[in-house]
Amino acid sequence: MTNDVNKVSNNPNGTSGGMALVFTLLTCGFYSFYWNYNMGKKLYEAGKARNIDIADNSLLYLILSVFGLSIVNYCLIPNDLNRFAN
């Protein structure tokens, strides 16, 4: 998902999926909070740049990850990514 979000947001130098996993392991999971928030921001900005109606779900993603519901984010983020395929 990280690599796909970087592609749609025209940020090829962003953190790769592998590095995001390494950062999450090194920080004992705290990086995942930032990752979830950042994915929401990147998707919102990319949608705004391409005139695709995507809500700014970054705060929702952060709250869900803080409460241990990151798996919900792993369903919502691809849903937003699919809007770029049309």
N, C-alpha and C positions, 0 to 999 in steps of 0.2 A: 504494500500500500504506500509506503514511504516513497519509493521510486516513482510510482504512478502519480502521486500528488506533486512531486518535484517536476515531473514532465508537464502536467497541466498548468502549473504555476510558473512555467518558464524559469525554473531555478535548477539548472543542471549541476550546480556546485553545492547543492544542499546536502545535508547529511543523508547518507545512503541507508537502506534498510538494515544492512549488516552492522554499520557503525551505530545506529540507533539501538540495536540489540546489545552491542558491547557497552555502550554508555549506560543503558538500563541496568545491566549486570554490575557494572563498576560502582554505580551509585545506589545499589540495593533497591532499585525500583523507582527512585525519585525522578529519574529522567523521564519515565513514562508519563508522569503528570504533565511535564513540559511538552512532550511529544504529542499527547492528545490535544492539548490546547493549541499547539502550533499547527497541527493538521487542520483543525477547524478554521484557523485564521488564513492559512494558505488556500484552502478551498473557497472560502468566502471572497478573498481578493481575486482569485483566478476567475470565479464566476462573475464578479463585478466587471473585470476587465473584458470579458467575452459576452457580456449582457445575458448571462444565464442566471436565472433566479435561484440562488442558493442562500439559505439563511446563515447567519453567523452563529454556528453551533459551538464555537470554541469554549464558551463557558459551560455549556451543557456537557461537552466531552470531558472537561476538567472535573466537574462535579461527579459525574459518573465514575471516573477513574479513582477519585479520592474515596468513594464509597465502595470500591472493589467491583464495580460493574463495567470494567473496561471491555468486556466481551460484547456489550451492547454497542460500544463505539466501533468495534470491528464489523458490525452490521451496518451502522449508519454511515460510516466513512465510504465504503464501496457504493452505497446508495447514492451519495452525492457525486462520487466519481463517475457513476454511470450517466449522469446528466450531461457530461462532457462528450459522451459517445454519440449523442443524437445529432 
